[in-house]
Amino acid sequence: MSTPREPLPDSIIQLLSTLRSRIRRYVILEGIAAIVVWLGIVFWVGLGIDYLPVTFGASEMPVEARTVLLAIAGIGTLWIAIQFIFRRLAVSMPNRSLALLIERRFPQFGESLLTTVEAAESQAVADEYEQEMLSKTRHDALAALPEAKLTDLFDPTPLWRKGTAAVAAVLSIGVFALIAFPAFQTWVSRLALSEETWPRLARIEVVGLEILQRNETGGQEGSTTVVIPFTDKTVKIARGSSVRLLVAADTNASYTPRYCTFVYRTSDGISDSVRMQRVGATSEDGKMPFVFDRKPLTGMTTSLTFDVIGYDHKMADYRIEVVDRPFITSSEVDAVLPEYTGLLPRKEVVSGATQLPVGSQVTLSMTTSKPVVSATLFDLSTQESQELTFDPPVTTIRQEYTSISRDLPLEVSLHDIDGVTNEIPYRLKIAAVPDSPPAVEMRPVGIGTAITQNAQIRLEGRIQDDFGVARSWVEIQVIGGAKMELPITTDADGAFTTTIDLKNQQTPDGVLRVIPDDKLTIAVFAQDKCDLDGEGNIGTADRLQLDVVTADKLLSLLEGRELDLRRRFEQIRDETMRLREEYARIQIDAKRFALGAEKFAASETTLQEGGEPQDPQELFRKALDLQRLRIQRAQQASKKADGELVGIRVGFEEIRVELTSNRMDTTARKERLEKMIIEPIAKLSDPMHAQLQSTTQELEALYDQPEPFMPVVEVALEQTDAIILEMERILEKMFDLENFNELMEKMRQLIDAQTDLREETEDLRKKQILDLLK
């Protein structure tokens, strides 16, 4: 008969449960110990990696490296927990396995414990015989239970080993915290990813860069040493600058370094380390200076990053950036010109010749090569500076001047967004050009220095002004007497012609009255449109001063000029006669040349010093050269006579015009001057002298060709004779004119004598009448 299987006894169940709990506790303790050991290793290794480089002057681990360290610690801890705890705890521990473990460790059970556990967990139904056997086995197992000590099942060595290591790790950290709590606190803070650094025995600081800047702003010359501090470990300098790195060590620190090391890396891949020099003595605040000013800090063209190490203190990741200096690429002025100029606004590039009228409204625009934050405009004439600031930075600088009244010589200094200035100030000049008075030119036509009271004074000239003339006039004044003004009208080119008729001003009610012995001044004035000072500028020509004389006096003066002209004409006649003799000599030499070199030499050869005769060909060649020189001199003499004849003709024409202008010209006198003197003299110049000069040029071309030369020299002699004959005729007319003038002078004297006699007679009669009345 079959019966159900009996359950496990409580004692066996308790034994197995206790074993299961102890296994799990062992696993947990061993895993925790391993984790503690791992974290201890991470603590000390990380501390060494972070602090040991500091003792050699290197930097601590950056935040990124410490983050990686914490990540490694976390990943390692998780791996240990999975491998040593969770994975083991996840393993199934059935009663059969535990019973088998006990059976192997305690053989006295004789597999009774394992059989009892398996029978209790079996689902099969046991018969009576089997049940009896199982009861016997259960009894044996229960009898052996007191002998089963669970502690014998565990090997304490691994747990003790890991536990000891864990305790050692904890104790070491605790001792470290107890002995060097500040260092422990610093390392814990750094593990928490703070920016706190390890305390150093030495303490250094990067003071800045010392740079030599030229100082030309404000008219000051020379250079100034400037120390530029680092901002966020960065400083910017101009390309090509030479700088000096300044570092200071604190002598109040625990250790003062004997030297500092400069470690640099340039942007083009060059890296090196050099020692910095200690200079000078310790300052009052306990700072010991170190400097470095050699390569690569001289003439810098590329940026670099550097570190400075002083014993165990390192100032890392400083950077010197090389940037271009700012400069002005272009400058121009936008000018609104004064209204009086009548010109439209204009824009032009500023150059050395930039000129604007005084009173112009100017906007100066300067374009820079890079954005600037400020600019200094220094006025060289007033020695004043004007500071301009820009927020945001600009690339175009504008400055307005409402009305320029003087030159603007400026020096412009720029300060860009990189903190760099232009080394040499940009110089420009805007010249303020004051409005000039009108330029007045005036000359009298047809009068000399003496006039009669009935003269017509003709003035010609030109009035010019840059921006036009408002009005122009001529001022006539008797010295010590009245003055009058007459308007002048100019054409589009500024030319004018005006005539002052003194006869029309001699009426009893006239403003101007002129009598002999007066002195008259005439001046031409012009006023422009410049209204900056309220009135325009007035320009004037040289004043003309004239003597007012009687008609007889003026005739006497003109006759004297005629006499001078006649004497000059006689001199020209004599020179022309000598010119005729030159042509005659040229003709004679030409006949000798026609005989040939041999015959010419037979009669002309002379002995040299020593009694040897000259070479005939050489003598002939020299004679030809002399002939050519005579022809050239003859041509120059003809041109000179021609020019002087023109001057004499102009002189007689001026006399004729003066007679007309002074209302003294009679028909007979006019015809005598025009027909008998002026026109014949003009004929002497052209065509007679012109033909002679042409003939002389032909002679020069043929001087070494006797056959064609002879007819031409004959023509030259004939032309010269014709000129002399014509000059003799003109001289006769001049003498006739002189006799005519002498006759007229005698008539004037007779008339003056009659006038004097009449006045004396009247005075005598008045005296007689007064005597009768007494």
C-alpha positions in Angstrom: 0.0 0.0 0.0 1.4 3.4 -1.0 1.5 6.4 1.3 2.4 10.1 0.8 6.0 11.3 1.3 6.8 13.0 4.6 8.0 16.6 4.4 11.5 17.7 5.4 12.0 18.1 9.1 12.2 21.6 10.4 15.7 21.1 11.6 16.9 20.2 8.1 15.0 23.1 6.6 16.5 25.5 9.1 20.0 24.1 8.4 19.6 24.6 4.7 18.1 28.1 5.1 21.0 29.1 7.4 23.5 27.8 4.9 21.8 29.7 2.1 21.8 33.0 4.1 25.5 32.6 5.0 26.5 32.1 1.4 24.7 35.2 0.4 26.2 37.2 3.2 29.7 35.9 2.3 29.1 37.0 -1.3 27.9 40.5 -0.3 30.8 41.1 2.1 33.3 39.9 -0.4 31.9 42.2 -3.1 31.7 45.2 -0.8 35.3 44.6 0.2 36.3 44.4 -3.4 34.5 47.6 -4.2 36.1 49.4 -1.2 39.5 48.2 -2.4 38.8 49.4 -6.0 37.7 52.8 -4.8 40.7 53.0 -2.6 43.0 52.2 -5.5 41.2 54.9 -7.6 41.5 57.4 -4.8 45.3 56.9 -4.4 46.1 56.5 -8.1 44.0 59.6 -9.0 45.7 61.5 -6.2 49.1 60.6 -7.5 48.2 61.4 -11.1 46.7 64.7 -10.0 49.3 65.9 -7.5 52.6 64.3 -8.5 52.9 66.4 -11.7 52.4 69.5 -9.6 55.6 68.8 -7.8 57.4 69.0 -11.1 55.8 72.3 -12.1 53.1 70.7 -14.2 49.4 71.4 -13.9 46.7 69.3 -12.2 44.3 67.1 -14.1 41.8 69.2 -15.8 38.1 68.8 -15.2 37.8 66.5 -18.2 40.5 64.1 -16.9 38.9 64.0 -13.5 35.5 63.3 -15.1 37.1 60.4 -16.9 38.6 59.2 -13.6 35.2 59.3 -11.9 33.7 57.5 -14.8 36.3 54.8 -14.6 35.7 54.5 -10.8 32.0 54.2 -11.4 32.3 51.7 -14.2 34.7 49.6 -12.1 32.5 49.7 -9.1 29.5 48.6 -11.2 31.5 45.8 -12.8 32.7 44.5 -9.4 29.1 44.7 -8.0 27.8 42.7 -11.0 30.6 40.2 -11.0 31.0 39.6 -7.3 27.6 40.4 -5.9 24.6 40.5 -8.2 25.7 37.7 -10.5 26.4 35.4 -7.5 23.3 36.3 -5.7 21.4 35.6 -8.8 22.6 31.9 -8.8 19.8 29.5 -7.6 20.6 27.5 -4.4 18.1 24.6 -4.2 17.9 22.4 -1.1 19.4 19.4 -3.0 22.5 21.5 -3.9 22.9 22.6 -0.4 22.5 19.1 0.9 25.0 17.8 -1.6 27.4 20.6 -0.4 27.0 19.4 3.2 27.3 15.8 2.3 30.7 16.5 0.6 32.0 18.4 3.6 30.6 16.0 6.2 30.8 12.3 5.0 29.2 11.1 8.2 25.8 11.8 6.7 26.4 8.9 4.3 24.2 10.6 1.7 21.3 10.4 4.2 20.8 14.1 4.1 20.8 14.3 0.3 18.4 11.3 0.1 16.0 12.8 2.7 15.9 16.1 0.8 15.4 14.5 -2.6 12.6 12.2 -1.2 10.8 15.1 0.4 10.9 17.1 -2.8 10.0 14.1 -5.1 6.5 14.0 -6.4 6.4 10.3 -6.7 4.3 8.2 -4.2 6.3 5.8 -2.1 5.2 2.3 -1.1 5.3 1.0 2.4 8.7 -0.6 2.1 10.2 2.6 0.5 8.6 4.7 3.2 10.3 2.6 5.8 13.6 3.0 4.2 13.2 6.8 3.9 12.2 7.0 7.6 15.4 5.1 8.5 17.4 7.5 6.3 15.7 10.6 7.8 16.6 9.3 11.2 20.2 8.9 10.3 20.3 12.4 8.8 18.8 13.9 11.9 21.2 12.1 14.0 24.1 13.5 12.1 22.9 17.1 12.1 24.5 18.2 15.3 27.9 17.3 13.8 27.4 19.6 10.8 29.1 23.0 11.5 28.3 25.4 8.7 31.4 27.5 9.3 33.5 24.6 8.1 31.9 25.0 4.7 33.4 28.4 4.0 37.0 29.4 3.1 37.6 32.7 5.0 40.9 33.4 3.2 39.5 35.4 0.3 37.1 37.3 2.5 39.8 38.0 5.0 42.2 39.1 2.2 39.7 41.4 0.6 38.5 42.7 3.9 42.0 43.4 5.0 42.7 45.3 1.8 39.4 47.2 2.2 40.2 48.1 5.8 43.7 49.1 4.8 42.3 51.3 2.1 39.8 52.9 4.4 42.4 53.3 7.1 45.0 54.8 4.7 42.4 57.3 3.5 41.4 58.1 7.1 45.1 58.6 8.2 45.6 60.8 5.1 42.6 62.8 6.1 43.7 63.0 9.7 47.3 64.0 8.9 46.8 66.2 5.8 43.2 67.3 6.1 43.7 70.4 3.8 45.2 68.2 1.1 42.4 65.6 1.7 39.8 68.3 1.4 41.4 69.7 -1.7 41.5 66.3 -3.4 37.9 65.5 -2.4 36.9 68.9 -3.8 38.7 68.3 -7.0 37.1 64.8 -7.2 33.8 66.8 -7.0 35.0 68.5 -10.2 35.7 71.9 -8.5 38.2 74.4 -9.9 40.2 74.4 -6.7 43.9 73.8 -7.3 46.6 72.2 -5.1 48.5 74.7 -2.9 52.0 75.4 -4.2 55.2 76.0 -2.4 56.1 78.6 -4.9 53.8 81.3 -6.1 54.3 83.2 -9.5 52.1 85.5 -11.6 52.2 86.6 -15.2 52.3 90.4 -14.9 51.9 91.2 -18.6 53.7 92.1 -21.8 56.0 95.1 -21.9 55.9 96.7 -25.4 57.6 99.7 -26.8 55.1 102.1 -28.5 56.0 105.0 -30.7 54.4 108.2 -29.4 53.8 110.7 -32.2 50.3 111.8 -31.3 50.1 115.3 -30.0 53.2 116.4 -31.7 55.3 114.4 -29.2 58.2 112.4 -30.6 59.9 109.3 -29.1 58.6 106.1 -27.6 56.8 105.0 -24.5 57.1 101.7 -22.7 53.6 100.2 -22.0 52.7 97.1 -19.9 49.7 95.3 -21.3 48.0 92.9 -18.9 46.5 89.6 -19.9 42.7 89.4 -20.1 41.4 85.8 -19.7 44.9 84.7 -20.2 45.0 86.3 -23.6 46.6 89.5 -24.9 46.7 90.8 -28.5 49.6 92.7 -30.1 50.3 94.1 -33.4 52.1 92.1 -36.1 55.8 92.8 -36.1 55.9 94.0 -32.5 58.8 93.0 -30.1 57.6 92.4 -26.6 59.0 91.5 -23.2 57.2 88.9 -21.0 57.1 90.0 -17.3 56.7 87.4 -14.6 56.9 87.9 -10.8 57.6 85.4 -8.1 56.2 86.0 -4.5 59.1 85.8 -2.1 56.6 85.5 0.8 55.7 82.0 -0.4 57.2 78.8 1.1 59.7 78.6 -1.7 61.2 81.2 -4.1 62.2 79.7 -7.5 65.7 80.5 -8.7 64.4 80.7 -12.3 61.2 80.4 -14.3 60.7 78.3 -17.4 59.0 79.7 -20.5 57.3 76.9 -22.5 55.8 78.0 -25.8 54.0 76.6 -28.8 53.7 78.8 -31.9 50.8 78.5 -34.4 53.1 77.2 -37.1 54.1 74.2 -35.0 57.3 75.3 -33.4 57.7 74.5 -29.7 60.5 75.0 -27.2 61.2 75.9 -23.6 63.7 78.5 -22.3 64.7 79.9 -19.0 63.6 83.4 -18.1 66.1 85.9 -16.7 65.9 87.3 -13.3 66.4 91.1 -13.4 66.7 93.6 -10.7 66.1 93.3 -7.0 63.0 92.2 -5.1 60.4 94.9 -4.9 58.9 96.4 -1.7 55.8 94.2 -2.0 58.0 91.0 -2.1 57.9 90.4 -5.9 60.9 89.0 -7.6 60.9 90.0 -11.4 61.7 87.6 -14.2 61.7 88.7 -17.9 62.1 87.1 -21.3 62.5 89.2 -24.5 64.3 87.0 -27.0 62.9 84.8 -29.8 60.0 84.2 -30.4 59.0 87.4 -28.7 61.0 89.7 -31.1 59.3 90.8 -34.3 56.4 88.5 -33.8 54.5 87.4 -36.9 52.6 84.4 -35.6 50.5 83.8 -32.5 51.7 81.5 -29.7 50.5 79.8 -26.6 52.8 79.5 -23.6 53.1 78.3 -20.0 55.3 79.7 -17.3 56.7 77.3 -14.6 58.2 78.5 -11.4 59.3 75.4 -9.3 55.9 73.7 -8.6 53.7 76.6 -9.7 52.6 76.6 -13.3 50.7 79.4 -15.1 49.3 77.5 -18.1 47.5 78.2 -21.4 48.4 81.9 -21.8 48.1 83.1 -25.4 49.7 86.0 -27.3 47.6 86.7 -30.5 49.3 88.5 -33.3 46.8 90.8 -35.2 47.2 93.3 -37.9 47.3 97.0 -37.0 44.4 99.2 -38.0 45.0 101.7 -40.7 43.0 104.1 -42.7 42.3 102.7 -46.2 40.7 105.8 -47.6 39.5 109.3 -46.6 37.2 111.7 -48.3 35.4 114.9 -47.6 31.8 115.7 -48.4 31.7 119.5 -48.6 28.8 121.9 -48.8 30.5 125.0 -50.3 29.5 128.6 -49.3 26.5 130.1 -51.1 28.5 132.9 -52.7 30.5 130.4 -54.7 27.4 129.2 -56.5 28.9 125.7 -56.6 27.1 122.4 -55.8 28.2 120.2 -52.9 31.1 118.0 -53.8 32.8 114.9 -52.6 36.5 114.2 -53.1 39.3 112.0 -51.8 41.5 113.7 -49.3 45.0 114.2 -50.8 47.9 116.6 -50.3 46.1 119.1 -52.5 42.7 119.0 -50.9 41.5 122.6 -50.8 38.1 124.0 -49.9 36.9 127.6 -49.7 36.7 129.2 -46.3 33.2 128.8 -44.8 32.6 125.3 -46.3 30.7 122.8 -44.2 32.8 119.7 -44.2 32.0 116.0 -43.3 35.2 114.1 -43.0 34.9 110.3 -43.6 37.7 107.8 -43.0 37.4 104.1 -43.7 39.5 101.8 -41.5 40.9 98.4 -42.3 39.2 96.8 -39.3 36.6 97.8 -36.7 37.8 100.4 -34.2 36.4 101.4 -30.8 37.9 104.8 -30.6 39.9 107.4 -32.5 41.9 110.4 -31.5 41.9 113.5 -33.8 44.8 115.8 -33.0 44.8 119.2 -34.5 48.4 120.2 -35.2 47.6 123.8 -35.5 45.8 124.3 -32.2 47.5 121.4 -30.4 44.1 120.1 -29.2 42.9 116.5 -29.2 39.4 115.2 -29.7 38.5 111.7 -28.6 35.9 109.7 -30.5 34.4 106.5 -29.1 32.2 104.0 -31.0 29.8 101.5 -29.5 29.4 99.2 -31.4 32.8 99.4 -33.2 32.8 100.9 -36.7 34.8 100.8 -39.8 33.9 104.3 -41.0 34.8 107.4 -38.9 32.8 110.5 -39.6 33.5 114.0 -38.2 31.7 117.2 -39.1 33.0 120.7 -39.2 30.2 123.3 -39.5 32.3 126.0 -41.1 36.0 125.8 -41.7 37.9 129.1 -41.2 41.4 127.8 -41.2 43.5 124.9 -42.3 42.8 121.5 -40.7 46.0 119.6 -40.3 45.0 116.4 -38.4 46.7 113.4 -37.0 44.4 110.4 -36.6 45.2 107.6 -34.1 43.1 104.4 -34.1 42.3 101.9 -31.3 40.7 98.8 -32.7 38.6 96.0 -31.2 41.8 94.0 -30.5 43.2 96.8 -28.3 45.9 97.6 -31.0 46.7 101.1 -32.2 48.2 102.3 -35.5 51.9 102.7 -34.9 52.2 106.0 -36.9 49.2 108.4 -36.8 47.5 108.9 -40.1 48.1 112.5 -41.3 45.8 114.6 -43.5 45.3 118.2 -44.2 42.3 120.1 -45.5 43.4 123.5 -46.6 40.9 126.3 -46.1 41.4 128.6 -49.0 40.3 132.2 -48.3 38.5 133.9 -51.1 40.9 136.1 -53.0 40.0 139.5 -54.2 39.3 139.7 -57.9 42.3 139.9 -60.1 42.2 143.2 -62.0 44.4 144.0 -65.0 44.2 147.4 -66.5 46.2 149.3 -69.1 45.7 152.6 -70.9 45.4 152.7 -74.6 46.3 155.7 -76.7 47.6 157.9 -73.9 50.9 158.5 -72.2 51.8 160.0 -68.9 50.5 163.4 -69.9 47.1 164.3 -71.2 45.0 167.4 -71.9 41.9 168.3 -70.2 39.9 167.3 -73.2 41.4 163.8 -73.5 39.5 160.6 -74.1 41.1 158.0 -71.8 40.6 154.5 -73.0 41.2 151.6 -70.6 41.4 148.0 -71.5 41.8 145.0 -69.2 40.4 141.9 -67.6 38.7 141.2 -64.3 38.7 137.6 -63.1 37.4 136.0 -59.9 37.0 132.4 -59.0 33.3 132.7 -58.1 32.2 135.8 -60.1 32.2 139.6 -59.6 29.4 141.4 -58.0 30.3 144.8 -59.4 33.2 146.7 -61.0 34.0 150.3 -61.5 36.6 152.8 -62.4 37.6 155.6 -60.0 38.9 159.0 -61.3 40.2 161.5 -58.9 41.9 164.8 -59.1 44.6 164.7 -56.5 43.5 167.2 -53.8 40.1 167.5 -55.6 36.9 165.7 -56.6 36.5 162.1 -57.2 34.0 160.2 -59.3 33.1 156.5 -60.1 31.9 155.1 -63.4 30.6 151.5 -63.7 32.4 148.9 -65.8 30.7 146.2 -67.8 32.7 143.0 -68.6 32.1 140.3 -71.1 31.9 136.5 -70.4 35.6 136.2 -70.2 36.0 139.2 -67.8 37.4 141.5 -70.4 36.4 145.1 -70.5 36.9 148.3 -72.5 35.8 151.6 -71.2 36.4 155.2 -72.3 36.6 158.2 -70.0 35.8 161.4 -71.8 37.2 164.3 -69.7 35.6 166.8 -72.0 32.1 165.6 -71.0 33.0 166.2 -67.3 34.0 169.8 -67.8 30.5 171.3 -67.6 29.9 173.8 -64.9 27.7 171.3 -63.1 30.0 168.4 -63.7 31.4 166.4 -60.9 34.9 166.3 -62.2 36.7 169.4 -63.4 40.2 169.1 -64.7 42.5 172.0 -65.6 46.1 172.1 -66.6 48.7 171.3 -63.9 46.3 168.9 -62.2 47.3 165.4 -61.5 44.8 162.7 -62.2 44.7 159.2 -60.7 42.7 156.4 -62.3 42.1 153.0 -60.7 39.8 150.1 -61.6 38.1 148.2 -58.8 36.1 145.0 -58.6 34.1 143.5 -55.7 33.4 139.8 -55.6 30.4 137.9 -54.1 32.0 136.7 -50.9 29.7 137.7 -48.1 31.3 135.8 -45.1 32.4 139.1 -43.6 29.4 141.1 -44.7 31.1 142.7 -47.7 32.9 141.2 -50.7 36.6 141.4 -51.3 37.8 144.3 -53.4 40.5 143.9 -55.9 42.3 146.7 -57.8 44.9 147.2 -60.5 47.9 149.5 -60.2 46.8 153.1 -60.1 47.4 155.2 -63.2 48.7 158.7 -62.5 48.4 161.3 -65.3 49.6 164.8 -65.6 47.1 167.3 -67.1 48.9 169.7 -69.4 48.1 172.2 -72.1 47.8 171.1 -75.7 51.0 173.0 -76.5 52.9 171.2 -73.7 51.7 167.8 -74.9 52.7 168.6 -78.4 56.2 169.5 -77.2 56.4 166.2 -75.3 55.3 164.3 -78.4 57.7 166.2 -80.6 60.5 165.1 -78.3 59.5 161.5 -78.6 59.4 161.9 -82.4 63.0 163.2 -82.3 64.1 160.2 -80.3 62.4 157.9 -82.8 64.1 159.6 -85.7 67.5 159.3 -84.1 66.9 155.5 -83.5 65.8 155.3 -87.2 69.0 157.0 -88.3 71.0 154.4 -86.3 69.2 151.6 -88.0 69.9 153.2 -91.3 73.6 153.3 -90.5 73.6 149.7 -89.4 71.8 148.7 -92.6 74.5 150.4 -94.6 77.1 148.4 -92.7 75.1 145.3 -93.5 75.3 146.3 -97.2 79.1 146.4 -96.9 79.1 142.9 -95.4 77.1 141.6 -98.3 79.6 143.3 -100.7 82.5 141.6 -98.9 80.7 138.3 -99.1 80.4 138.9 -102.9 84.1 139.6 -103.3 85.1 136.5 -101.4 82.6 134.4 -103.4 84.4 135.5 -106.6 87.7 134.4 -105.2 86.2 131.0 -104.1 85.1 130.6 -107.7 88.7 130.5 -108.9 89.2 127.2 -107.0 91.4 126.1 -104.1 94.8 126.2 -106.0 94.5 129.7 -107.3 93.0 130.9 -104.1 95.9 129.5 -102.2 98.6 130.9 -104.6 97.6 134.4 -103.6 96.5 133.8 -100.0 99.0 131.2 -98.7 101.1 132.4 -95.9 104.1 131.0 -94.1 103.6 129.3 -90.8 106.1 129.7 -88.0 109.3 128.0 -89.1 109.0 129.1 -92.7 106.7 126.2 -93.9 103.7 127.1 -96.1 100.2 126.3 -95.0 98.2 123.5 -96.6 96.1 125.0 -99.5 93.1 122.8 -98.9 93.1 123.7 -95.2 93.3 127.4 -95.9 90.5 127.1 -98.5 88.3 125.3 -96.0 88.9 127.9 -93.3 88.0 130.7 -95.7 84.7 128.9 -96.5 83.9 128.6 -92.8 84.5 132.3 -92.4 82.2 133.0 -95.3 79.4 131.0 -93.8 79.9 132.9 -90.4 79.6 136.2 -92.2 76.3 135.1 -93.9 74.9 134.1 -90.5 75.9 137.4 -89.0 74.3 139.2 -91.9 71.0 137.3 -91.3 71.1 138.2 -87.5 71.7 141.9 -88.4 68.7 141.9 -90.7 66.5 140.3 -88.0 67.7 142.9 -85.5 67.0 145.8 -87.8 63.6 144.3 -88.6 62.7 144.1 -84.9 63.8 147.7 -84.2 61.8 149.0 -87.1 58.7 147.4 -85.7 59.4 149.2 -82.4 59.8 152.5 -84.2 56.6 152.0 -86.1 54.7 151.2 -82.9 56.2 154.4 -81.3 54.8 156.6 -84.2 51.5 154.8 -84.0 51.3 155.6 -80.2 52.0 159.2 -81.0 49.3 159.3 -83.5 46.8 157.6 -81.2 47.7 160.0 -78.4 47.0 163.0 -80.6 43.6 161.5 -81.4 42.8 160.6 -77.8 43.7 164.2 -76.7 41.6 165.7 -79.6 44.7 167.3 -81.1 44.8 165.4 -84.3 44.3 167.3 -87.5 43.8 165.7 -90.9 47.1 167.0 -92.2 49.1 165.7 -89.2 47.3 162.4 -89.3 48.0 161.9 -93.0 51.6 162.9 -92.7 52.2 160.4 -89.9 50.2 157.6 -91.5 51.2 157.9 -95.1 54.7 159.2 -94.9 56.1 157.4 -91.9 54.1 154.6 -90.4 53.1 152.8 -93.6 56.6 153.1 -95.2 58.2 151.7 -92.0 55.8 148.8 -92.0 56.8 148.1 -95.7 60.4 148.0 -94.6 59.7 145.2 -92.2 57.4 143.2 -94.5 58.1 142.5 -97.3 61.5 144.1 -97.7 63.4 142.7 -94.7 61.5 139.4 -94.9 62.7 139.0 -98.5 66.2 139.8 -97.5 66.2 137.3 -94.7 64.9 134.6 -97.1 67.6 135.5 -99.5 70.2 135.3 -96.8 69.0 131.8 -95.8 69.5 130.7 -99.4 73.0 132.2 -99.3 73.8 130.0 -96.3 72.7 126.9 -98.1 74.9 127.7 -101.2 77.9 129.2 -99.5 80.3 126.5 -100.8 78.8 126.4 -104.3 80.2 129.4 -106.2 78.2 129.2 -109.4 74.6 129.3 -107.9 75.9 131.5 -105.1 76.8 134.6 -107.2 73.3 135.4 -108.5 71.8 135.1 -105.0 74.3 137.5 -103.5 73.6 140.0 -106.3 69.9 139.8 -105.2 70.8 140.3 -101.6 72.8 143.5 -102.5 69.9 144.8 -104.6 67.5 144.2 -101.7 69.8 145.9 -99.2 70.1 148.9 -101.5 66.3 149.1 -101.9 66.0 149.1 -98.1 68.6 151.8 -97.6 66.9 154.0 -100.4 63.5 153.6 -98.7 65.0 154.5 -95.3 66.5 157.7 -96.8 63.1 158.7 -98.2 61.5 158.1 -94.9 64.1 160.2 -93.1 63.4 163.0 -95.5 59.7 162.8 -94.5 60.7 162.8 -90.9 62.8 166.0 -91.4 59.8 167.6 -93.2 57.6 166.6 -90.3 60.2 168.1 -87.9 60.3 171.4 -89.9 56.5 171.3 -89.9 56.5 170.9 -86.1 59.1 173.8 -85.8 56.8 176.0 -87.8 53.9 175.0 -85.7 55.9 175.8 -82.6 56.8 179.2 -83.9 53.1 179.9 -84.7 52.2 178.8 -81.1 54.8 181.2 -79.8 53.4 184.0 -81.9 49.9 183.3 -80.7 51.2 183.2 -77.1 52.9 186.5 -77.7 49.8 188.1 -79.1 47.8 186.8 -76.2 50.2 188.2 -73.7 50.2 191.5 -75.5 46.4 191.7 -75.5 46.3 190.9 -71.8 49.0 193.6 -71.1 47.0 196.1 -73.2 43.8 195.4 -71.3 45.6 195.7 -68.0 47.1 199.0 -69.1 43.7 200.3 -70.1 42.1 199.3 -66.8 44.9 201.1 -65.0 44.4 204.3 -67.1 40.6 204.3 -66.4 41.2 203.9 -62.7 43.7 206.8 -62.8 41.1 209.0 -64.5 38.5 208.2 -61.8 40.8 209.3 -59.1 
